[in-house]
Amino acid sequence: MTATVANPLRRRAGTLDVAPARPRARVTVPLRFSDGYGTDAQVITFDGLADGREHLLLALGDWEGALERAAAGGEAPLVRPHSECLTGDVFGSERCDCGPQLREAVERIADEGGFLLYLRQEGRGIGLYAKLDAYALQDTGLDTYEANLALGRGEDERNYAVVAQMLAAVGADRIRLLSNNPDKAEQLEAFGIGVAERVPTQVHLTDANARYLAAKVERTGHTLALG
């Protein structure tokens, strides 16, 4: 089961309704990765996000053309909601697959036109220190979900209302979702974002993250072909 955090939502006509967010600023940021790949992103910030956090939307490639094609009935833009992972995204930790997924997503979205949403939801929403506490429990034999529960937290406390708000604010009400996590698709549909297709990421398997990836498949139905 996925735990959610409190947020100002109302259930209406079978969907969850949130107040609209408003773009507040847009700036071009050149992205450069350690393997030499680079692209430019239009980084958009917002006012009025449901949880009050500083989430970012990175518009990549021909995102405006992708929106135009979708509005004309064509293929929806490719979108990845990516939860912040300091250890994986910044320090290259192999205990998870977050860093390689981020690198993969930026290039794939830039090639097709779409959006990467960088979400301040460290540790499936429990925070950095608690995530490291969960790592210590995993070293005793618990899986990633059991460790969160042992800390008195939910298996996954992330809520994707802010993703729906940001996508709606830039006119992306129908998307192709780049994710292995079925909960992301279910939540976004509930918040009124049409998921035209679920597109899996590659499998970034290492000796250090094998148990972690297996737990995601077994416990929450992630679409990962591990062997």
Phi, psi and omega per residue, in radians:
M1 nan 2.544 -3.136
T2 -1.805 2.154 3.098
A3 -1.467 2.543 3.123
T4 -2.064 2.741 3.104
V5 -1.649 2.765 -3.130
A6 -1.124 2.438 3.102
N7 -2.773 2.762 -3.056
P8 -1.390 1.291 -3.104
L9 -1.941 2.648 3.034
R10 -2.251 2.402 3.083
R11 -1.524 2.243 -3.098
R12 -2.552 2.189 3.070
A13 0.924 0.669 3.076
G14 1.406 0.025 3.095
T15 -2.166 2.900 3.088
L16 -1.709 2.269 -3.030
D17 -1.898 2.313 3.065
V18 -2.184 2.665 3.062
A19 -1.134 2.588 -3.118
P20 -1.189 2.556 2.978
A21 -1.685 2.841 -3.097
R22 -2.226 2.252 3.004
P23 -1.021 2.369 -3.116
R24 -1.948 -0.524 3.127
A25 -2.780 2.690 3.084
R26 -2.435 2.294 -3.096
V27 -2.459 2.508 3.092
T28 -1.445 2.244 3.122
V29 -2.196 2.058 3.041
P30 -1.258 2.184 3.125
L31 -1.753 2.275 3.116
R32 -2.339 2.217 -3.103
F33 -1.838 2.836 -3.013
S34 -1.136 -0.389 3.123
D35 -1.501 0.056 3.090
G36 1.749 -0.229 3.137
Y37 -1.214 2.480 3.098
G38 -2.593 2.659 3.037
T39 -2.773 2.918 3.080
D40 -1.776 2.497 3.083
A41 -2.131 2.479 2.913
Q42 -1.577 1.887 -3.082
V43 -1.634 2.139 -3.046
I44 -2.000 2.302 3.042
T45 -1.876 2.896 -2.956
F46 -2.426 2.642 2.886
D47 -1.840 2.591 3.010
G48 1.503 0.318 3.100
L49 -1.229 2.502 -2.926
A50 -1.069 -0.575 -3.084
D51 -1.758 0.003 3.082
G52 1.300 0.138 -3.117
R53 -1.594 2.924 -3.066
E54 -1.679 1.254 3.077
H55 -1.422 2.716 -3.106
L56 -2.146 2.579 2.943
L57 -2.000 2.168 3.076
L58 -1.818 1.975 3.087
A59 -1.545 2.145 -2.961
L60 -2.159 2.596 3.094
G61 1.070 -2.640 3.130
D62 -1.464 1.165 -3.071
W63 -1.210 -0.580 3.117
E64 -1.175 -0.716 3.060
G65 -1.109 -0.651 3.111
A66 -1.104 -0.702 3.093
L67 -1.148 -0.703 3.133
E68 -1.124 -0.738 3.126
R69 -1.125 -0.694 3.122
A70 -1.146 -0.699 -3.141
A71 -1.147 -0.471 3.123
A72 -1.533 0.111 3.108
G73 1.670 0.115 -3.140
G74 -1.510 -2.866 -3.077
E75 -1.120 2.422 -3.130
A76 -1.301 2.685 3.120
P77 -1.162 2.640 3.108
L78 -1.435 2.307 -3.027
V79 -2.392 2.364 2.985
R80 -2.218 2.068 2.886
P81 -1.415 2.072 -3.074
H82 -2.074 2.076 3.140
S83 -1.397 2.324 -3.135
E84 -0.902 2.388 3.069
C85 -2.490 1.664 -3.086
L86 -1.012 -0.787 -3.074
T87 -1.142 -0.709 -3.110
G88 -1.493 -0.804 -3.068
D89 -1.220 -0.667 -3.023
V90 -1.741 -0.818 -3.008
F91 -1.705 -0.038 3.066
G92 1.279 0.434 3.124
S93 -0.999 2.422 3.092
E94 -1.717 0.169 3.082
R95 -1.272 -0.256 3.114
C96 -2.384 -3.074 3.092
D97 -2.000 0.308 -2.993
C98 -1.152 -0.818 -3.124
G99 -1.044 -0.882 3.094
P100 -1.093 -0.611 3.089
Q101 -1.127 -0.706 3.113
L102 -1.090 -0.823 3.132
R103 -1.059 -0.811 3.128
E104 -1.047 -0.802 -3.057
A105 -1.098 -0.738 -3.119
V106 -1.026 -0.804 -3.109
E107 -1.192 -0.769 -3.114
R108 -1.126 -0.706 -3.135
I109 -1.244 -0.690 3.105
A110 -1.083 -0.618 3.138
D111 -1.165 -0.607 -3.028
E112 -1.801 -0.391 -3.040
G113 1.590 2.087 -3.137
G114 2.947 -2.611 -2.946
F115 -2.443 2.410 2.902
L116 -1.949 2.201 3.123
L117 -1.830 2.043 -3.104
Y118 -1.686 1.951 -2.939
L119 -1.827 2.300 -3.128
R120 -1.438 1.223 -3.049
Q121 -2.300 0.951 -3.092
E122 -0.954 2.432 3.037
G123 1.121 0.721 -3.036
R124 0.951 0.616 3.038
G125 1.648 -0.004 -3.073
I126 -1.679 -0.153 3.107
G127 1.727 2.851 -3.019
L128 -1.171 -0.863 -3.102
Y129 -1.091 -0.758 3.129
A130 -1.133 -0.624 3.097
K131 -1.087 -0.728 3.113
L132 -1.193 -0.598 3.014
D133 -1.078 -0.693 3.111
A134 -1.143 -0.635 3.065
Y135 -1.020 -0.760 3.139
A136 -1.064 -0.673 3.107
L137 -1.220 -0.618 3.076
Q138 -1.093 -0.548 3.123
D139 -1.194 -0.272 3.075
T140 -1.614 -0.057 3.068
G141 2.114 -0.162 3.107
L142 -1.300 2.643 3.007
D143 -1.478 3.092 -3.020
T144 -1.080 -0.603 -3.138
Y145 -1.362 -0.733 3.099
E146 -1.061 -0.645 3.139
A147 -1.126 -0.760 3.092
N148 -1.045 -0.771 -3.141
L149 -1.120 -0.667 3.130
A150 -1.120 -0.426 3.075
L151 -1.477 0.008 -3.112
G152 1.427 0.334 3.140
R153 -1.934 3.003 3.058
G154 -1.331 2.758 3.056
E155 -0.982 -0.700 -3.135
D156 -2.619 1.944 -3.064
E157 -1.717 0.195 -3.108
R158 -1.317 2.487 3.075
N159 -2.243 2.290 -2.994
Y160 -1.766 0.407 3.045
A161 -1.005 -0.707 -3.098
V162 -1.166 -0.545 3.082
V163 -1.108 -0.806 3.105
A164 -1.060 -0.716 3.129
Q165 -1.077 -0.814 -3.101
M166 -1.174 -0.736 3.131
L167 -1.124 -0.755 3.119
A168 -1.083 -0.618 -3.099
A169 -1.165 -0.448 3.115
V170 -1.809 0.116 3.039
G171 1.528 0.318 -3.133
A172 -1.799 1.461 -3.124
D173 -1.665 -0.037 3.059
R174 -2.437 2.234 -2.989
I175 -2.398 2.841 2.827
R176 -1.787 2.107 -2.957
L177 -1.650 2.029 3.102
L178 -1.536 1.616 -3.058
S179 -2.926 2.623 3.012
N180 -1.702 -0.014 -2.978
N181 -1.724 1.934 -3.115
P182 -1.130 -0.437 -3.133
D183 -1.126 -0.607 3.108
K184 -1.070 -0.797 3.140
A185 -1.109 -0.768 -3.114
E186 -1.110 -0.767 3.137
Q187 -1.155 -0.768 -3.110
L188 -1.118 -0.683 3.057
E189 -1.065 -0.727 3.131
A190 -1.123 -0.515 3.125
F191 -1.563 0.125 3.024
G192 1.640 0.149 3.071
I193 -1.657 2.119 3.129
G194 -1.312 2.174 3.092
V195 -1.743 1.712 -3.083
A196 -1.238 -0.493 -3.102
E197 -2.784 2.482 2.960
R198 -1.744 2.113 -3.092
V199 -1.931 2.017 -3.112
P200 -1.275 2.641 2.967
T201 -1.428 2.990 3.016
Q202 -1.181 2.896 3.073
V203 -1.656 2.061 -3.110
H204 -1.883 1.360 -3.001
L205 -1.661 2.304 3.017
T206 -2.316 2.940 3.063
D207 -1.053 -0.588 -3.059
A208 -1.345 -0.428 -3.069
N209 -1.948 0.140 -3.056
A210 -1.048 -0.791 3.134
R211 -1.155 -0.656 3.117
Y212 -1.082 -0.822 -3.136
L213 -1.179 -0.688 3.113
A214 -1.079 -0.672 3.114
A215 -1.131 -0.647 3.114
K216 -1.122 -0.667 3.112
V217 -1.213 -0.836 -3.021
E218 -1.300 -0.633 -3.018
R219 -1.608 -0.612 -3.027
T220 -2.281 0.253 2.959
G221 1.202 0.488 3.089
H222 -1.090 2.507 -3.112
T223 -1.553 1.383 3.120
L224 -2.176 2.171 3.113
A225 -1.577 1.707 -3.011
L226 -1.620 -0.100 3.130
G227 2.792 nan nan
